[in-house]
Amino acid sequence: MRRELLPDQSAALLRELHLLTREGHLNADALRKLKQVNHLAELLRPALEDVFARFGNPVVVDAGSGNAYLGFILYELFFKGTDKGELWSVESRDELTQRARERAARLGYSRMRFVTATLDSAEYPERVHLLTALHACDTATDDALVAAVRRNADHVAVVPCCQAEVAAQLKDRRTQASEALTPLFEHPWHRREFGSHLTNVLRALALEASGYQVVVTELTGWEHSLKNELILGKKVRAENRDARERLTRLLADTAVAPKMARALGLLP
């Protein structure tokens, strides 16, 4: 089991998270979750090291935190050994928030904050240095990205899940889309797959238009999750007009209006 742990990661925390049994064993589901969260934590390491080096009180937000596995693991790896920084977990289900708050108290993780709210209604810290969202479903990923852009987050990392909004718009607006593109989403299966892909392409372009340098990659091997796309953004400028123009053209050609573009005023 030790080979599955990151440096400075304790089995005690994983037992508290019920990812390990008392005997130190991992079942298949727990192993899948741990590999995903640990891999994301390592991919976030450069961003976390950056904000801890540059800011006196770095603020990290885990949006749509669920059971807060990611938040607790990030806290142990990056916050526990320092005397600065806050980690906020935003989750709409109050029972999960309460459970996580009690767990943080038992662990002595005093700089974890827990907010019960949907991602589009939550009160976030005024300044966010890193915002991450792991499998926030459908437009909740858009809400997380909007929160990051509006609070001028230095880094953002999202693993989208269950994109449905754009696929529905493709069905309703087929006659408004570019004729050359309509064969890409004529059939329901293609519409679902193309809609999912298009959603994330538009999200990446919207981030670029908002001044982020964007990298899109996979999170883990496909054997661990089919929802595997990771969008990383680093704020490098105020805006990017070329990306804004490309976004405008793609929105016009596909005749869709995803939530992120609507919320940030990026529609044609």
CYANA upper distance limits for C-alpha pairs under 8 A (distance plus 0.5 A):
  1 MET  CA      5 LEU  CA      7.80
  1 MET  CA     24 GLY  CA      7.80
  1 MET  CA     25 HIS  CA      7.42
  1 MET  CA     26 LEU  CA      7.95
  4 GLU  CA     34 LEU  CA      8.44
  4 GLU  CA     35 LYS  CA      7.84
  5 LEU  CA      9 GLN  CA      6.47
  5 LEU  CA     10 SER  CA      8.14
  5 LEU  CA     11 ALA  CA      8.49
  5 LEU  CA     38 ASN  CA      8.32
  6 LEU  CA     38 ASN  CA      7.54
  8 ASP  CA     76 GLU  CA      8.46
  8 ASP  CA     77 LEU  CA      6.88
  9 GLN  CA     13 LEU  CA      8.33
  9 GLN  CA     73 ILE  CA      8.22
  9 GLN  CA     76 GLU  CA      7.57
  9 GLN  CA     77 LEU  CA      7.08
 10 SER  CA     14 LEU  CA      7.35
 11 ALA  CA     15 ARG  CA      6.68
 11 ALA  CA     20 LEU  CA      7.84
 11 ALA  CA     24 GLY  CA      7.82
 12 ALA  CA     16 GLU  CA      6.82
 13 LEU  CA     17 LEU  CA      6.74
 13 LEU  CA     73 ILE  CA      8.46
 14 LEU  CA     18 HIS  CA      6.63
 14 LEU  CA     19 LEU  CA      5.68
 14 LEU  CA     20 LEU  CA      5.99
 15 ARG  CA     19 LEU  CA      6.30
 15 ARG  CA     20 LEU  CA      5.14
 15 ARG  CA     21 THR  CA      6.63
 15 ARG  CA     22 ARG  CA      7.17
 15 ARG  CA     24 GLY  CA      8.24
 16 GLU  CA    103 ARG  CA      8.19
 17 LEU  CA     69 TYR  CA      7.44
 19 LEU  CA     26 LEU  CA      7.08
 19 LEU  CA     30 ALA  CA      5.66
 19 LEU  CA     31 LEU  CA      8.15
 19 LEU  CA     34 LEU  CA      7.88
 20 LEU  CA     24 GLY  CA      5.86
 20 LEU  CA     25 HIS  CA      5.93
 20 LEU  CA     26 LEU  CA      5.80
 20 LEU  CA     27 ASN  CA      8.43
 20 LEU  CA     30 ALA  CA      7.93
 21 THR  CA     25 HIS  CA      5.74
 21 THR  CA     26 LEU  CA      7.25
 26 LEU  CA     30 ALA  CA      6.28
 26 LEU  CA     31 LEU  CA      6.19
 27 ASN  CA     31 LEU  CA      6.54
 28 ALA  CA     32 ARG  CA      6.75
 29 ASP  CA     33 LYS  CA      6.84
 30 ALA  CA     34 LEU  CA      6.50
 31 LEU  CA     35 LYS  CA      6.57
 32 ARG  CA     36 GLN  CA      6.83
 32 ARG  CA    224 HIS  CA      6.15
 33 LYS  CA     37 VAL  CA      6.66
 34 LEU  CA     38 ASN  CA      6.31
 35 LYS  CA     39 HIS  CA      6.39
 35 LYS  CA    220 THR  CA      8.30
 36 GLN  CA     40 LEU  CA      6.70
 36 GLN  CA    219 LEU  CA      7.66
 36 GLN  CA    220 THR  CA      6.79
 36 GLN  CA    224 HIS  CA      8.01
 37 VAL  CA     41 ALA  CA      6.58
 37 VAL  CA     69 TYR  CA      7.89
 37 VAL  CA     70 LEU  CA      6.29
 37 VAL  CA     73 ILE  CA      8.49
 38 ASN  CA     42 GLU  CA      6.79
 38 ASN  CA     73 ILE  CA      8.34
 39 HIS  CA     43 LEU  CA      6.78
 39 HIS  CA    219 LEU  CA      7.62
 39 HIS  CA    220 THR  CA      7.58
 40 LEU  CA     44 LEU  CA      6.61
 40 LEU  CA    219 LEU  CA      7.27
 41 ALA  CA     45 ARG  CA      6.75
 41 ALA  CA     70 LEU  CA      8.00
 41 ALA  CA     73 ILE  CA      8.21
 41 ALA  CA     74 LEU  CA      7.00
 44 LEU  CA     48 LEU  CA      6.65
 44 LEU  CA    157 ALA  CA      8.28
 45 ARG  CA     49 GLU  CA      6.44
 46 PRO  CA     50 ASP  CA      6.55
 47 ALA  CA     51 VAL  CA      6.83
 47 ALA  CA    130 LEU  CA      7.87
 47 ALA  CA    155 HIS  CA      6.92
 48 LEU  CA     52 PHE  CA      6.56
 48 LEU  CA     78 PHE  CA      8.01
 48 LEU  CA    130 LEU  CA      7.99
 49 GLU  CA     53 ALA  CA      6.56
 50 ASP  CA     54 ARG  CA      6.74
 51 VAL  CA     55 PHE  CA      6.22
 51 VAL  CA     58 PRO  CA      6.43
 51 VAL  CA    129 HIS  CA      7.00
 51 VAL  CA    130 LEU  CA      8.26
 51 VAL  CA    154 ASP  CA      8.41
 52 PHE  CA     56 GLY  CA      7.79
 52 PHE  CA     57 ASN  CA      8.20
 52 PHE  CA     58 PRO  CA      6.43
 52 PHE  CA     85 GLY  CA      8.23
 56 GLY  CA     84 LYS  CA      7.39
 56 GLY  CA     85 GLY  CA      7.94
 57 ASN  CA     84 LYS  CA      6.02
 57 ASN  CA     85 GLY  CA      4.98
 57 ASN  CA     86 GLU  CA      7.56
 58 PRO  CA     84 LYS  CA      7.76
 58 PRO  CA     85 GLY  CA      5.07
 58 PRO  CA     86 GLU  CA      6.93
 58 PRO  CA    128 VAL  CA      8.15
 58 PRO  CA    129 HIS  CA      6.56
 59 VAL  CA     85 GLY  CA      6.23
 59 VAL  CA     86 GLU  CA      5.47
 59 VAL  CA     87 LEU  CA      6.46
 59 VAL  CA     88 TRP  CA      7.99
 59 VAL  CA    125 PRO  CA      8.37
 59 VAL  CA    127 ARG  CA      7.77
 59 VAL  CA    128 VAL  CA      5.80
 59 VAL  CA    129 HIS  CA      5.87
 59 VAL  CA    130 LEU  CA      7.20
 60 VAL  CA     85 GLY  CA      8.37
 60 VAL  CA     86 GLU  CA      6.84
 60 VAL  CA     87 LEU  CA      5.31
 60 VAL  CA     88 TRP  CA      6.64
 60 VAL  CA    128 VAL  CA      6.79
 60 VAL  CA    129 HIS  CA      6.48
 60 VAL  CA    130 LEU  CA      5.31
 60 VAL  CA    131 LEU  CA      6.27
 60 VAL  CA    132 THR  CA      8.36
 61 VAL  CA     87 LEU  CA      6.33
 61 VAL  CA     88 TRP  CA      5.15
 61 VAL  CA     89 SER  CA      6.44
 61 VAL  CA     90 VAL  CA      7.92
 61 VAL  CA    128 VAL  CA      7.54
 61 VAL  CA    130 LEU  CA      6.85
 61 VAL  CA    131 LEU  CA      5.19
 61 VAL  CA    132 THR  CA      6.77
 62 ASP  CA     68 ALA  CA      8.36
 62 ASP  CA     70 LEU  CA      8.11
 62 ASP  CA     71 GLY  CA      6.78
 62 ASP  CA     87 LEU  CA      7.92
 62 ASP  CA     88 TRP  CA      6.54
 62 ASP  CA     89 SER  CA      5.31
 62 ASP  CA     90 VAL  CA      6.79
 62 ASP  CA    131 LEU  CA      6.60
 62 ASP  CA    132 THR  CA      5.63
 62 ASP  CA    133 ALA  CA      6.31
 63 ALA  CA     89 SER  CA      6.62
 63 ALA  CA     90 VAL  CA      5.50
 63 ALA  CA     91 GLU  CA      7.34
 63 ALA  CA    119 LEU  CA      7.31
 63 ALA  CA    131 LEU  CA      7.54
 63 ALA  CA    132 THR  CA      6.58
 63 ALA  CA    133 ALA  CA      5.38
 63 ALA  CA    134 LEU  CA      8.19
 63 ALA  CA    136 ALA  CA      8.10
 63 ALA  CA    144 ALA  CA      6.70
 64 GLY  CA     89 SER  CA      7.88
 64 GLY  CA     90 VAL  CA      6.01
 64 GLY  CA     91 GLU  CA      5.34
 64 GLY  CA     92 SER  CA      7.77
 64 GLY  CA    118 THR  CA      8.37
 64 GLY  CA    119 LEU  CA      7.36
 64 GLY  CA    133 ALA  CA      6.64
 64 GLY  CA    134 LEU  CA      7.78
 64 GLY  CA    135 HIS  CA      8.36
 64 GLY  CA    136 ALA  CA      6.13
 64 GLY  CA    140 ALA  CA      8.22
 65 SER  CA     69 TYR  CA      8.15
 65 SER  CA     70 LEU  CA      7.94
 65 SER  CA     71 GLY  CA      7.84
 65 SER  CA     89 SER  CA      6.16
 65 SER  CA     90 VAL  CA      6.31
 65 SER  CA     91 GLU  CA      5.91
 65 SER  CA    133 ALA  CA      7.70
 65 SER  CA    134 LEU  CA      7.91
 66 GLY  CA     91 GLU  CA      6.47
 66 GLY  CA     93 ARG  CA      8.26
 66 GLY  CA     96 LEU  CA      6.95
 66 GLY  CA     97 THR  CA      8.44
 67 ASN  CA     96 LEU  CA      6.36
 67 ASN  CA     97 THR  CA      8.21
 67 ASN  CA    100 ALA  CA      7.16
 68 ALA  CA     72 PHE  CA      6.65
 68 ALA  CA     89 SER  CA      7.41
 68 ALA  CA    100 ALA  CA      7.17
 69 TYR  CA     73 ILE  CA      6.72
 70 LEU  CA     74 LEU  CA      6.54
 71 GLY  CA     75 TYR  CA      6.55
 71 GLY  CA     87 LEU  CA      7.58
 71 GLY  CA     88 TRP  CA      8.41
 71 GLY  CA     89 SER  CA      7.35
 72 PHE  CA     76 GLU  CA      6.75
 72 PHE  CA    104 ALA  CA      8.47
 73 ILE  CA     77 LEU  CA      6.70
 74 LEU  CA     78 PHE  CA      6.28
 74 LEU  CA     79 PHE  CA      7.72
 75 TYR  CA     79 PHE  CA      5.19
 75 TYR  CA     80 LYS  CA      6.36
 75 TYR  CA     87 LEU  CA      7.61
 75 TYR  CA    109 TYR  CA      8.15
 75 TYR  CA    112 MET  CA      8.38
 76 GLU  CA     80 LYS  CA      5.53
 76 GLU  CA     81 GLY  CA      8.20
 77 LEU  CA     81 GLY  CA      8.28
 78 PHE  CA     82 THR  CA      8.07
 79 PHE  CA     83 ASP  CA      7.96
 79 PHE  CA     84 LYS  CA      7.65
 79 PHE  CA     85 GLY  CA      7.19
 79 PHE  CA     86 GLU  CA      8.35
 80 LYS  CA    109 TYR  CA      7.85
 85 GLY  CA    111 ARG  CA      7.57
 86 GLU  CA    111 ARG  CA      5.54
 86 GLU  CA    112 MET  CA      6.42
 86 GLU  CA    113 ARG  CA      7.79
 87 LEU  CA    111 ARG  CA      6.91
 87 LEU  CA    112 MET  CA      5.35
 87 LEU  CA    113 ARG  CA      6.65
 88 TRP  CA    112 MET  CA      6.31
 88 TRP  CA    113 ARG  CA      5.09
 88 TRP  CA    114 PHE  CA      6.34
 88 TRP  CA    115 VAL  CA      7.93
 89 SER  CA    112 MET  CA      8.01
 89 SER  CA    113 ARG  CA      6.66
 89 SER  CA    114 PHE  CA      5.44
 89 SER  CA    115 VAL  CA      6.69
 90 VAL  CA    114 PHE  CA      6.62
 90 VAL  CA    115 VAL  CA      5.32
 90 VAL  CA    116 THR  CA      6.51
 90 VAL  CA    117 ALA  CA      7.00
 90 VAL  CA    118 THR  CA      8.10
 90 VAL  CA    119 LEU  CA      7.57
 90 VAL  CA    122 ALA  CA      7.92
 91 GLU  CA     96 LEU  CA      7.94
 91 GLU  CA     97 THR  CA      6.95
 91 GLU  CA    114 PHE  CA      8.32
 91 GLU  CA    115 VAL  CA      6.84
 91 GLU  CA    116 THR  CA      5.64
 91 GLU  CA    117 ALA  CA      6.27
 91 GLU  CA    118 THR  CA      7.02
 91 GLU  CA    119 LEU  CA      8.01
 92 SER  CA     97 THR  CA      8.48
 92 SER  CA    116 THR  CA      5.55
 92 SER  CA    117 ALA  CA      4.91
 92 SER  CA    118 THR  CA      5.29
 92 SER  CA    119 LEU  CA      8.08
 93 ARG  CA     97 THR  CA      7.03
 93 ARG  CA    116 THR  CA      7.00
 93 ARG  CA    117 ALA  CA      8.10
 94 ASP  CA     98 GLN  CA      6.58
 94 ASP  CA    116 THR  CA      6.15
 95 GLU  CA     99 ARG  CA      6.66
 96 LEU  CA    100 ALA  CA      6.59
 97 THR  CA    101 ARG  CA      6.57
 97 THR  CA    114 PHE  CA      6.69
 97 THR  CA    115 VAL  CA      7.45
 97 THR  CA    116 THR  CA      6.72
 98 GLN  CA    102 GLU  CA      6.73
 99 ARG  CA    103 ARG  CA      6.69
100 ALA  CA    104 ALA  CA      6.63
100 ALA  CA    114 PHE  CA      8.23
101 ARG  CA    105 ALA  CA      6.82
101 ARG  CA    113 ARG  CA      8.30
101 ARG  CA    114 PHE  CA      7.00
102 GLU  CA    106 ARG  CA      6.84
103 ARG  CA    107 LEU  CA      6.77
104 ALA  CA    108 GLY  CA      6.48
104 ALA  CA    109 TYR  CA      5.51
104 ALA  CA    110 SER  CA      7.53
104 ALA  CA    112 MET  CA      7.54
105 ALA  CA    109 TYR  CA      6.73
105 ALA  CA    110 SER  CA      7.40
115 VAL  CA    122 ALA  CA      7.96
116 THR  CA    122 ALA  CA      8.17
117 ALA  CA    121 SER  CA      6.78
117 ALA  CA    122 ALA  CA      5.60
118 THR  CA    122 ALA  CA      6.39
119 LEU  CA    140 ALA  CA      6.85
119 LEU  CA    143 ASP  CA      6.14
119 LEU  CA    144 ALA  CA      6.76
120 ASP  CA    140 ALA  CA      8.04
120 ASP  CA    143 ASP  CA      5.78
120 ASP  CA    144 ALA  CA      8.15
120 ASP  CA    147 ALA  CA      8.32
124 TYR  CA    128 VAL  CA      8.50
124 TYR  CA    147 ALA  CA      8.30
126 GLU  CA    151 ARG  CA      6.98
127 ARG  CA    151 ARG  CA      6.09
127 ARG  CA    152 ASN  CA      7.59
127 ARG  CA    153 ALA  CA      7.65
128 VAL  CA    148 ALA  CA      7.59
128 VAL  CA    151 ARG  CA      6.43
128 VAL  CA    152 ASN  CA      7.38
128 VAL  CA    153 ALA  CA      5.47
128 VAL  CA    154 ASP  CA      7.94
129 HIS  CA    152 ASN  CA      8.22
129 HIS  CA    153 ALA  CA      5.19
129 HIS  CA    154 ASP  CA      5.44
129 HIS  CA    155 HIS  CA      6.75
130 LEU  CA    148 ALA  CA      8.31
130 LEU  CA    153 ALA  CA      6.18
130 LEU  CA    154 ASP  CA      6.49
130 LEU  CA    155 HIS  CA      5.16
130 LEU  CA    156 VAL  CA      6.06
130 LEU  CA    157 ALA  CA      8.41
131 LEU  CA    144 ALA  CA      8.15
131 LEU  CA    148 ALA  CA      6.56
131 LEU  CA    153 ALA  CA      7.30
131 LEU  CA    155 HIS  CA      7.02
131 LEU  CA    156 VAL  CA      5.37
131 LEU  CA    157 ALA  CA      6.95
132 THR  CA    144 ALA  CA      8.22
132 THR  CA    156 VAL  CA      6.19
132 THR  CA    157 ALA  CA      5.16
132 THR  CA    158 VAL  CA      5.95
133 ALA  CA    141 THR  CA      7.43
133 ALA  CA    144 ALA  CA      7.21
133 ALA  CA    157 ALA  CA      7.04
133 ALA  CA    158 VAL  CA      5.18
133 ALA  CA    159 VAL  CA      6.77
133 ALA  CA    160 PRO  CA      8.31
134 LEU  CA    158 VAL  CA      6.33
134 LEU  CA    159 VAL  CA      5.41
134 LEU  CA    160 PRO  CA      7.44
135 HIS  CA    141 THR  CA      8.14
135 HIS  CA    158 VAL  CA      8.06
135 HIS  CA    159 VAL  CA      5.82
135 HIS  CA    160 PRO  CA      5.65
135 HIS  CA    161 CYS  CA      5.32
135 HIS  CA    227 LYS  CA      8.05
136 ALA  CA    140 ALA  CA      5.78
136 ALA  CA    141 THR  CA      5.59
136 ALA  CA    159 VAL  CA      7.95
136 ALA  CA    160 PRO  CA      6.60
136 ALA  CA    161 CYS  CA      6.41
137 CYS  CA    141 THR  CA      6.84
137 CYS  CA    160 PRO  CA      7.32
137 CYS  CA    161 CYS  CA      5.29
137 CYS  CA    162 CYS  CA      5.93
137 CYS  CA    163 GLN  CA      7.55
138 ASP  CA    142 ASP  CA      8.24
138 ASP  CA    160 PRO  CA      7.86
138 ASP  CA    161 CYS  CA      6.37
138 ASP  CA    162 CYS  CA      5.49
138 ASP  CA    163 GLN  CA      4.86
138 ASP  CA    164 ALA  CA      6.44
138 ASP  CA    165 GLU  CA      7.41
139 THR  CA    143 ASP  CA      6.88
139 THR  CA    163 GLN  CA      7.65
139 THR  CA    165 GLU  CA      7.56
139 THR  CA    259 LYS  CA      7.10
139 THR  CA    260 MET  CA      8.50
140 ALA  CA    144 ALA  CA      6.76
141 THR  CA    145 LEU  CA      6.77
141 THR  CA    158 VAL  CA      7.61
141 THR  CA    159 VAL  CA      8.49
141 THR  CA    160 PRO  CA      6.45
141 THR  CA    161 CYS  CA      8.12
142 ASP  CA    146 VAL  CA      6.56
142 ASP  CA    203 ARG  CA      8.11
142 ASP  CA    259 LYS  CA      6.70
142 ASP  CA    260 MET  CA      5.39
143 ASP  CA    147 ALA  CA      6.66
143 ASP  CA    259 LYS  CA      8.32
143 ASP  CA    260 MET  CA      7.37
144 ALA  CA    148 ALA  CA      6.82
145 LEU  CA    149 VAL  CA      6.74
145 LEU  CA    156 VAL  CA      8.01
145 LEU  CA    158 VAL  CA      8.37
145 LEU  CA    260 MET  CA      7.75
146 VAL  CA    150 ARG  CA      6.50
146 VAL  CA    260 MET  CA      6.69
146 VAL  CA    263 ALA  CA      7.55
146 VAL  CA    264 LEU  CA      7.38
147 ALA  CA    151 ARG  CA      6.63
148 ALA  CA    152 ASN  CA      6.60
148 ALA  CA    153 ALA  CA      5.56
148 ALA  CA    156 VAL  CA      7.19
149 VAL  CA    153 ALA  CA      6.65
149 VAL  CA    207 LEU  CA      8.20
149 VAL  CA    210 SER  CA      7.56
152 ASN  CA    235 LYS  CA      8.29
153 ALA  CA    235 LYS  CA      7.62
154 ASP  CA    234 LYS  CA      6.31
154 ASP  CA    235 LYS  CA      5.52
155 HIS  CA    232 LEU  CA      8.02
155 HIS  CA    233 GLY  CA      6.08
155 HIS  CA    234 LYS  CA      5.09
155 HIS  CA    235 LYS  CA      6.74
156 VAL  CA    231 ILE  CA      8.47
156 VAL  CA    232 LEU  CA      6.29
156 VAL  CA    233 GLY  CA      5.50
156 VAL  CA    234 LYS  CA      7.08
157 ALA  CA    230 LEU  CA      7.47
157 ALA  CA    231 ILE  CA      6.13
157 ALA  CA    232 LEU  CA      5.00
157 ALA  CA    233 GLY  CA      6.84
158 VAL  CA    230 LEU  CA      6.33
158 VAL  CA    231 ILE  CA      5.85
158 VAL  CA    232 LEU  CA      7.23
159 VAL  CA    219 LEU  CA      8.18
159 VAL  CA    227 LYS  CA      7.93
159 VAL  CA    228 ASN  CA      7.27
159 VAL  CA    229 GLU  CA      6.19
159 VAL  CA    230 LEU  CA      5.19
159 VAL  CA    231 ILE  CA      6.95
160 PRO  CA    200 ASN  CA      8.30
160 PRO  CA    227 LYS  CA      7.44
160 PRO  CA    228 ASN  CA      8.35
160 PRO  CA    229 GLU  CA      7.18
160 PRO  CA    230 LEU  CA      7.76
161 CYS  CA    227 LYS  CA      6.34
162 CYS  CA    196 SER  CA      8.25
162 CYS  CA    227 LYS  CA      8.32
163 GLN  CA    167 ALA  CA      8.23
163 GLN  CA    195 GLY  CA      7.90
163 GLN  CA    196 SER  CA      5.75
163 GLN  CA    199 THR  CA      7.50
164 ALA  CA    168 ALA  CA      6.92
164 ALA  CA    192 ARG  CA      7.86
164 ALA  CA    195 GLY  CA      7.79
164 ALA  CA    196 SER  CA      7.54
165 GLU  CA    169 GLN  CA      6.95
165 GLU  CA    258 PRO  CA      7.48
166 VAL  CA    170 LEU  CA      6.63
166 VAL  CA    195 GLY  CA      5.93
166 VAL  CA    196 SER  CA      7.84
166 VAL  CA    198 LEU  CA      8.18
166 VAL  CA    199 THR  CA      6.79
166 VAL  CA    256 VAL  CA      6.97
166 VAL  CA    257 ALA  CA      7.97
166 VAL  CA    258 PRO  CA      6.66
167 ALA  CA    171 LYS  CA      6.98
167 ALA  CA    191 ARG  CA      6.28
167 ALA  CA    192 ARG  CA      6.00
167 ALA  CA    194 PHE  CA      8.02
167 ALA  CA    195 GLY  CA      4.88
167 ALA  CA    196 SER  CA      7.53
168 ALA  CA    172 ASP  CA      6.89
169 GLN  CA    173 ARG  CA      6.36
169 GLN  CA    255 ALA  CA      8.44
169 GLN  CA    256 VAL  CA      6.36
169 GLN  CA    257 ALA  CA      8.18
170 LEU  CA    174 ARG  CA      6.17
170 LEU  CA    185 PHE  CA      7.76
170 LEU  CA    191 ARG  CA      7.71
170 LEU  CA    195 GLY  CA      7.83
170 LEU  CA    254 THR  CA      7.87
170 LEU  CA    255 ALA  CA      7.85
170 LEU  CA    256 VAL  CA      7.07
171 LYS  CA    185 PHE  CA      8.44
171 LYS  CA    191 ARG  CA      8.10
173 ARG  CA    177 ALA  CA      7.14
173 ARG  CA    255 ALA  CA      6.86
173 ARG  CA    256 VAL  CA      7.94
174 ARG  CA    182 THR  CA      7.18
174 ARG  CA    255 ALA  CA      8.25
175 THR  CA    179 GLU  CA      8.47
176 GLN  CA    254 THR  CA      8.17
176 GLN  CA    255 ALA  CA      6.32
177 ALA  CA    181 LEU  CA      7.60
177 ALA  CA    182 THR  CA      7.26
177 ALA  CA    252 ALA  CA      7.84
177 ALA  CA    253 ASP  CA      5.89
177 ALA  CA    254 THR  CA      5.18
177 ALA  CA    255 ALA  CA      5.45
178 SER  CA    182 THR  CA      7.15
178 SER  CA    253 ASP  CA      5.47
178 SER  CA    254 THR  CA      6.75
178 SER  CA    255 ALA  CA      8.40
181 LEU  CA    185 PHE  CA      8.21
181 LEU  CA    253 ASP  CA      8.31
181 LEU  CA    254 THR  CA      7.81
182 THR  CA    186 GLU  CA      6.52
183 PRO  CA    187 HIS  CA      8.49
184 LEU  CA    190 HIS  CA      7.00
184 LEU  CA    191 ARG  CA      7.58
184 LEU  CA    194 PHE  CA      7.40
185 PHE  CA    189 TRP  CA      8.47
185 PHE  CA    190 HIS  CA      5.58
185 PHE  CA    191 ARG  CA      4.52
185 PHE  CA    192 ARG  CA      8.23
185 PHE  CA    194 PHE  CA      6.89
185 PHE  CA    195 GLY  CA      8.25
186 GLU  CA    190 HIS  CA      7.41
186 GLU  CA    191 ARG  CA      6.95
187 HIS  CA    191 ARG  CA      6.43
188 PRO  CA    192 ARG  CA      6.64
189 TRP  CA    193 GLU  CA      6.86
190 HIS  CA    194 PHE  CA      6.16
190 HIS  CA    195 GLY  CA      8.46
191 ARG  CA    195 GLY  CA      6.05
192 ARG  CA    196 SER  CA      6.68
193 GLU  CA    197 HIS  CA      6.83
194 PHE  CA    198 LEU  CA      6.38
195 GLY  CA    199 THR  CA      6.45
196 SER  CA    200 ASN  CA      7.18
197 HIS  CA    201 VAL  CA      6.80
198 LEU  CA    202 LEU  CA      6.59
199 THR  CA    203 ARG  CA      6.75
199 THR  CA    258 PRO  CA      7.87
200 ASN  CA    204 ALA  CA      6.62
201 VAL  CA    205 LEU  CA      6.75
202 LEU  CA    206 ALA  CA      6.49
202 LEU  CA    247 LEU  CA      7.21
202 LEU  CA    250 LEU  CA      8.48
202 LEU  CA    251 LEU  CA      8.49
203 ARG  CA    207 LEU  CA      6.70
203 ARG  CA    260 MET  CA      7.59
204 ALA  CA    208 GLU  CA      6.76
204 ALA  CA    214 VAL  CA      7.08
204 ALA  CA    216 VAL  CA      8.37
204 ALA  CA    231 ILE  CA      7.58
205 LEU  CA    209 ALA  CA      6.53
205 LEU  CA    243 ALA  CA      6.52
205 LEU  CA    244 ARG  CA      7.79
205 LEU  CA    246 ARG  CA      8.12
205 LEU  CA    247 LEU  CA      6.33
206 ALA  CA    210 SER  CA      6.71
206 ALA  CA    243 ALA  CA      8.06
206 ALA  CA    244 ARG  CA      7.63
206 ALA  CA    247 LEU  CA      7.29
206 ALA  CA    260 MET  CA      8.14
206 ALA  CA    261 ALA  CA      7.28
206 ALA  CA    266 LEU  CA      7.99
207 LEU  CA    211 GLY  CA      7.08
207 LEU  CA    212 TYR  CA      5.94
207 LEU  CA    213 GLN  CA      8.28
207 LEU  CA    214 VAL  CA      7.69
207 LEU  CA    233 GLY  CA      7.58
208 GLU  CA    212 TYR  CA      5.14
208 GLU  CA    213 GLN  CA      6.51
208 GLU  CA    214 VAL  CA      6.92
208 GLU  CA    239 GLU  CA      7.99
208 GLU  CA    240 ASN  CA      6.75
208 GLU  CA    243 ALA  CA      6.34
208 GLU  CA    244 ARG  CA      8.13
209 ALA  CA    239 GLU  CA      6.03
209 ALA  CA    240 ASN  CA      5.08
209 ALA  CA    241 ARG  CA      6.78
209 ALA  CA    242 ASP  CA      7.95
209 ALA  CA    243 ALA  CA      5.33
209 ALA  CA    244 ARG  CA      5.18
209 ALA  CA    247 LEU  CA      8.28
210 SER  CA    237 ARG  CA      8.50
210 SER  CA    238 ALA  CA      7.11
210 SER  CA    239 GLU  CA      5.22
210 SER  CA    240 ASN  CA      6.84
211 GLY  CA    235 LYS  CA      6.31
211 GLY  CA    236 VAL  CA      6.41
211 GLY  CA    237 ARG  CA      5.13
211 GLY  CA    238 ALA  CA      5.47
211 GLY  CA    239 GLU  CA      4.49
211 GLY  CA    240 ASN  CA      5.86
212 TYR  CA    233 GLY  CA      5.95
212 TYR  CA    234 LYS  CA      5.57
212 TYR  CA    235 LYS  CA      4.78
212 TYR  CA    236 VAL  CA      6.12
212 TYR  CA    237 ARG  CA      7.29
212 TYR  CA    239 GLU  CA      8.24
213 GLN  CA    233 GLY  CA      5.94
213 GLN  CA    234 LYS  CA      5.61
213 GLN  CA    235 LYS  CA      6.76
213 GLN  CA    236 VAL  CA      6.82
214 VAL  CA    231 ILE  CA      7.54
214 VAL  CA    232 LEU  CA      6.10
214 VAL  CA    233 GLY  CA      5.00
214 VAL  CA    234 LYS  CA      7.11
215 VAL  CA    231 ILE  CA      6.53
215 VAL  CA    232 LEU  CA      5.65
215 VAL  CA    233 GLY  CA      6.99
216 VAL  CA    229 GLU  CA      7.60
216 VAL  CA    230 LEU  CA      6.19
216 VAL  CA    231 ILE  CA      5.15
216 VAL  CA    232 LEU  CA      6.74
217 THR  CA    229 GLU  CA      6.49
217 THR  CA    230 LEU  CA      5.76
217 THR  CA    231 ILE  CA      7.17
218 GLU  CA    228 ASN  CA      5.98
218 GLU  CA    229 GLU  CA      5.22
218 GLU  CA    230 LEU  CA      5.88
219 LEU  CA    228 ASN  CA      5.78
219 LEU  CA    229 GLU  CA      6.48
219 LEU  CA    230 LEU  CA      6.06
220 THR  CA    224 HIS  CA      7.18
220 THR  CA    225 SER  CA      7.79
220 THR  CA    228 ASN  CA      6.94
221 GLY  CA    225 SER  CA      7.63
221 GLY  CA    228 ASN  CA      8.25
222 TRP  CA    226 LEU  CA      6.14
222 TRP  CA    228 ASN  CA      7.42
240 ASN  CA    244 ARG  CA      6.80
241 ARG  CA    245 GLU  CA      6.68
242 ASP  CA    246 ARG  CA      6.83
243 ALA  CA    247 LEU  CA      6.53
244 ARG  CA    248 THR  CA      6.61
244 ARG  CA    266 LEU  CA      8.13
245 GLU  CA    249 ARG  CA      6.76
246 ARG  CA    250 LEU  CA      6.73
247 LEU  CA    251 LEU  CA      6.60
248 THR  CA    252 ALA  CA      6.67
248 THR  CA    266 LEU  CA      7.94
248 THR  CA    267 LEU  CA      7.07
248 THR  CA    268 PRO  CA      5.80
249 ARG  CA    253 ASP  CA      6.57
249 ARG  CA    268 PRO  CA      8.39
250 LEU  CA    254 THR  CA      6.61
251 LEU  CA    255 ALA  CA      6.15
251 LEU  CA    256 VAL  CA      6.21
251 LEU  CA    257 ALA  CA      7.32
251 LEU  CA    267 LEU  CA      7.73
251 LEU  CA    268 PRO  CA      7.64
252 ALA  CA    256 VAL  CA      7.81
252 ALA  CA    268 PRO  CA      7.31
257 ALA  CA    261 ALA  CA      7.09
257 ALA  CA    262 ARG  CA      6.99
257 ALA  CA    267 LEU  CA      7.33
258 PRO  CA    262 ARG  CA      6.83
259 LYS  CA    263 ALA  CA      6.48
260 MET  CA    264 LEU  CA      6.66
261 ALA  CA    265 GLY  CA      6.47
261 ALA  CA    266 LEU  CA      5.24
261 ALA  CA    267 LEU  CA      6.23
262 ARG  CA    266 LEU  CA      6.71
262 ARG  CA    267 LEU  CA      6.56
